[in-house]
Amino acid sequence: MRTSTREDGTARQKGALRLCASSRPVALLWSGLLGALGGCTALPPGAVRQIENANLAYRARDYDRAEGMLTPVIRSHPESPDTAEALYLRALCHIHRQQRDTARADLKRAVPLSLRPALTALAYAQLGNLAFDEEDYPQAAGCYRYAVKGLPRQRPTDQVLYQYGLSLQRCGRFADARFALADVIMDYSGSPYAAAAQRKLAWPYEFFSIQCGAFSKLESARELAGDLQARGFDTRILQDPRAESTLYIVYAGQHSTYGAAVTERDAIRNVVHDVFVVP
């Protein structure tokens, strides 16, 4: 019998939501952080109402209408700290329409304008998400580092923390990654990201490898390992001590960088499709 998990560490299941948080903007869930400009005086009342109405349109998924109300506010008040709210909301509209570059530009404008730590953290979280989706892990880690300082300790901050840990791991910063992943486990024990973080932390080495298969029978693991060795891949078989029953895992390669591991993973996929990089 062969078992598998996702490369991101979560269990495989049909139709599972992608981990890339930009596919599900966090502001949709942190609803209390938008449309909270009612007491501000930096913008005229009409501009405040525009942002509030744009927020309602955004929540109704009318992104074109929301952007149409936000753009005049941004154009008329480019230096106001409260315009950061409009820029952030317009960036979310861009994200939903897969306009990643324009979303990034709005978020980068919002960060220096914002005087609200929560809003600044959200902007950094979305910048991290964009970088994470593009596999720019150093950039993602840098943005998430600022984001986690100001995000509320409630879901979906667990997702941001988890992706922060993954970004650090994929930069080769294993020791730093352990702190971020441990925070997911301690603060969000019931979250699926906590279970995934536990699996990432269970990897005891400071190198990357490719998991090629997990088998309940040693003979099956040896068969796959031998096949891969015959094709020039360096393989080894380890018994998983975490498994409830005996499980033999076939690994290939020991790489100091995530990029090198991905290259070998892609080569192995010509032989075995269901393979992924660990940790």
C-alpha positions as CSV (number, residue, x, y, z in Angstrom):
1,M,0.0,0.0,0.0
2,R,1.3,3.5,-0.9
3,T,0.3,6.7,0.9
4,S,1.0,10.3,0.2
5,T,0.7,13.9,1.4
6,R,0.8,17.2,-0.3
7,E,4.1,18.9,-0.9
8,D,3.0,21.7,1.4
9,G,2.6,19.2,4.2
10,T,-1.2,19.0,4.4
11,A,-3.1,15.8,3.6
12,R,-4.2,15.3,0.0
13,Q,-7.9,15.7,-0.6
14,K,-9.9,16.3,-3.7
15,G,-10.8,20.0,-4.2
16,A,-8.7,21.2,-1.2
17,L,-8.1,24.9,-1.0
18,R,-4.7,26.0,-2.2
19,L,-2.3,27.2,0.6
20,C,-1.4,30.3,-1.4
21,A,-3.3,32.9,0.6
22,S,-3.6,35.3,-2.3
23,S,-6.3,32.9,-3.7
24,R,-8.3,33.8,-0.6
25,P,-7.4,37.3,0.5
26,V,-7.1,37.5,4.3
27,A,-9.2,40.7,4.5
28,L,-12.2,38.6,3.6
29,L,-11.9,37.0,7.0
30,W,-10.6,39.9,9.0
31,S,-13.8,41.8,8.3
32,G,-13.4,44.2,11.2
33,L,-10.3,45.8,9.8
34,L,-11.9,47.4,6.7
35,G,-14.5,50.2,6.5
36,A,-13.5,51.5,9.9
37,L,-12.8,55.1,8.8
38,G,-15.9,56.7,10.3
39,G,-14.1,58.7,12.9
40,C,-11.3,59.9,10.8
41,T,-10.8,63.6,9.9
42,A,-8.0,63.4,7.4
43,L,-10.4,62.7,4.5
44,P,-13.6,64.7,3.8
45,P,-16.8,62.9,4.6
46,G,-17.6,62.3,1.0
47,A,-14.3,60.4,0.5
48,V,-15.0,58.4,3.7
49,R,-18.4,57.3,2.3
50,Q,-16.8,56.4,-1.0
51,I,-14.4,54.0,0.8
52,E,-17.2,52.6,3.0
53,N,-19.4,52.0,-0.1
54,A,-16.5,50.5,-2.0
55,N,-16.0,48.1,0.9
56,L,-19.6,47.0,0.7
57,A,-19.2,46.5,-3.1
58,Y,-16.1,44.5,-2.5
59,R,-17.9,42.2,-0.1
60,A,-20.6,41.7,-2.6
61,R,-17.8,40.7,-5.0
62,D,-18.5,43.6,-7.4
63,Y,-14.8,44.4,-7.8
64,D,-15.2,46.7,-10.8
65,R,-17.7,48.9,-8.9
66,A,-15.5,48.9,-5.8
67,E,-12.5,50.0,-7.8
68,G,-14.5,52.6,-9.6
69,M,-15.3,54.2,-6.2
70,L,-11.8,53.9,-4.8
71,T,-9.8,55.3,-7.6
72,P,-11.2,58.9,-7.4
73,V,-10.4,59.0,-3.7
74,I,-6.9,57.8,-4.3
75,R,-6.4,60.3,-7.1
76,S,-7.7,63.2,-5.1
77,H,-6.0,62.4,-1.8
78,P,-2.7,60.7,-2.7
79,E,-0.8,61.7,0.5
80,S,-3.5,61.1,3.1
81,P,-2.8,58.3,5.6
82,D,-6.4,57.2,5.3
83,T,-5.9,56.7,1.5
84,A,-3.9,53.6,2.5
85,E,-7.3,52.0,3.3
86,A,-8.5,52.7,-0.2
87,L,-5.2,51.5,-1.7
88,Y,-5.4,48.2,0.2
89,L,-9.0,47.6,-0.7
90,R,-8.2,48.3,-4.4
91,A,-5.3,45.9,-4.2
92,L,-7.7,43.2,-3.1
93,C,-9.9,43.9,-6.1
94,H,-6.8,43.5,-8.3
95,I,-5.9,40.2,-6.6
96,H,-9.3,38.8,-7.3
97,R,-9.0,39.7,-10.9
98,Q,-5.4,38.2,-11.1
99,Q,-3.9,41.6,-11.7
100,R,-0.9,40.9,-9.5
101,D,1.4,43.7,-10.6
102,T,-1.1,46.4,-10.0
103,A,-2.1,44.9,-6.7
104,R,1.5,44.9,-5.6
105,A,1.9,48.5,-6.7
106,D,-1.1,49.6,-4.6
107,L,0.1,47.6,-1.5
108,K,3.6,49.2,-1.8
109,R,1.9,52.6,-1.9
110,A,-0.3,51.8,1.1
111,V,2.5,50.6,3.5
112,P,4.3,54.0,3.9
113,L,1.0,55.9,4.1
114,S,-0.7,53.8,6.7
115,L,-0.7,54.9,10.3
116,R,-2.8,51.9,11.4
117,P,-0.6,48.9,12.5
118,A,-3.3,46.4,11.7
119,L,-3.7,47.8,8.1
120,T,0.0,47.9,7.6
121,A,0.3,44.3,8.7
122,L,-2.5,43.2,6.3
123,A,-0.7,45.0,3.4
124,Y,2.6,43.2,4.3
125,A,0.7,39.9,4.5
126,Q,-0.7,40.3,1.0
127,L,2.7,41.3,-0.3
128,G,4.0,38.2,1.2
129,N,1.2,36.1,-0.4
130,L,2.0,37.5,-3.8
131,A,5.7,36.7,-3.4
132,F,4.9,33.2,-2.0
133,D,2.7,32.4,-5.0
134,E,5.6,33.4,-7.3
135,E,8.0,31.3,-5.3
136,D,10.1,34.3,-4.3
137,Y,10.7,33.0,-0.8
138,P,13.2,35.5,0.4
139,Q,10.8,38.3,-0.5
140,A,7.9,36.4,1.1
141,A,9.7,35.8,4.3
142,G,10.7,39.5,4.6
143,C,7.1,40.6,4.1
144,Y,5.6,38.0,6.5
145,R,8.2,39.0,9.1
146,Y,6.6,42.4,9.3
147,A,3.0,41.1,8.9
148,V,3.0,38.7,11.8
149,K,4.0,41.4,14.3
150,G,0.7,43.2,13.7
151,L,-1.9,40.6,12.7
152,P,-4.5,39.5,15.2
153,R,-3.9,36.2,16.9
154,Q,-6.8,34.5,15.2
155,R,-7.3,32.6,12.0
156,P,-6.2,33.1,9.2
157,T,-3.0,34.3,10.8
158,D,-2.2,30.6,11.2
159,Q,-2.0,30.4,7.4
160,V,0.3,33.4,7.2
161,L,2.5,32.1,10.0
162,Y,2.7,28.7,8.3
163,Q,3.6,30.2,5.0
164,Y,6.2,32.3,6.8
165,G,7.7,29.2,8.2
166,L,7.7,27.5,4.7
167,S,9.3,30.6,3.2
168,L,12.1,30.5,5.8
169,Q,12.7,26.8,5.2
170,R,12.9,27.3,1.5
171,C,15.5,30.0,2.0
172,G,17.5,27.4,4.0
173,R,16.8,29.2,7.3
174,F,15.8,26.1,9.1
175,A,16.4,27.3,12.6
176,D,14.3,30.5,12.1
177,A,11.6,28.4,10.4
178,R,11.2,26.3,13.5
179,F,10.2,29.3,15.6
180,A,7.5,30.3,13.1
181,L,6.1,26.8,12.7
182,A,6.2,26.3,16.5
183,D,4.0,29.4,16.9
184,V,1.4,27.8,14.5
185,I,1.3,24.7,16.6
186,M,1.2,26.5,20.0
187,D,-1.4,29.2,19.1
188,Y,-3.6,27.3,16.6
189,S,-3.7,23.8,17.8
190,G,-7.0,23.0,16.0
191,S,-5.9,24.4,12.7
192,P,-5.0,22.2,9.7
193,Y,-1.9,24.4,9.4
194,A,-0.8,23.3,12.9
195,A,-0.8,19.7,11.7
196,A,1.1,20.6,8.6
197,A,3.6,22.6,10.7
198,Q,4.1,19.6,13.0
199,R,5.1,17.5,9.9
200,K,7.5,20.1,8.8
201,L,9.1,20.3,12.2
202,A,9.5,16.6,12.3
203,W,12.1,16.7,9.6
204,P,15.4,16.5,11.6
205,Y,17.8,17.5,8.8
206,E,19.0,20.9,7.5
207,F,18.9,19.8,3.9
208,F,16.2,19.2,1.3
209,S,15.3,15.8,-0.1
210,I,12.6,14.4,-2.4
211,Q,10.0,12.0,-1.1
212,C,9.4,9.5,-3.8
213,G,7.0,7.1,-2.1
214,A,5.8,5.7,1.2
215,F,5.0,2.0,1.5
216,S,3.7,-0.4,4.1
217,K,5.9,-3.2,2.7
218,L,9.7,-2.9,2.6
219,E,9.9,-4.9,-0.6
220,S,7.9,-2.3,-2.4
221,A,10.1,0.5,-1.1
222,R,13.2,-1.4,-2.2
223,E,11.8,-1.9,-5.7
224,L,11.2,1.8,-6.2
225,A,14.6,2.7,-4.7
226,G,16.3,0.3,-7.0
227,D,14.5,1.6,-10.0
228,L,15.5,5.1,-9.3
229,Q,19.1,4.2,-8.5
230,A,19.3,2.4,-11.9
231,R,18.3,5.7,-13.5
232,G,21.1,7.6,-11.7
233,F,19.3,9.0,-8.6
234,D,20.8,8.6,-5.1
235,T,18.1,7.0,-2.9
236,R,17.7,5.8,0.6
237,I,14.9,4.2,2.6
238,L,13.9,5.4,6.0
239,Q,11.3,4.0,8.4
240,D,8.8,6.7,9.5
241,P,8.7,6.6,13.4
242,R,5.6,8.8,13.4
243,A,3.4,6.4,11.5
244,E,0.8,4.4,13.4
245,S,1.9,1.3,11.5
246,T,5.2,0.5,9.9
247,L,5.9,2.8,6.9
248,Y,8.9,2.8,4.7
249,I,9.7,6.0,2.8
250,V,11.9,6.3,-0.2
251,Y,13.9,9.6,-0.4
252,A,16.2,10.8,-3.2
253,G,19.0,13.4,-2.9
254,Q,20.3,15.7,-0.2
255,H,20.3,19.4,-1.4
256,S,21.5,22.5,0.4
257,T,19.0,24.7,-1.6
258,Y,15.3,24.3,-2.3
259,G,15.9,25.2,-5.9
260,A,18.2,22.3,-6.4
261,A,15.7,20.0,-4.8
262,V,13.0,21.2,-7.1
263,T,15.2,20.5,-10.1
264,E,15.7,16.9,-9.0
265,R,12.0,16.6,-8.1
266,D,11.1,17.6,-11.7
267,A,13.5,15.0,-13.1
268,I,12.2,12.3,-10.9
269,R,8.6,13.1,-12.0
270,N,9.6,11.6,-15.4
271,V,9.7,8.3,-13.5
272,V,7.3,8.7,-10.5
273,H,4.6,11.4,-10.7
274,D,3.6,11.7,-7.0
275,V,6.9,13.1,-5.6
276,F,7.6,16.2,-3.6
277,V,10.3,18.1,-1.8
278,V,10.7,17.8,2.0
279,P,10.6,19.4,4.4
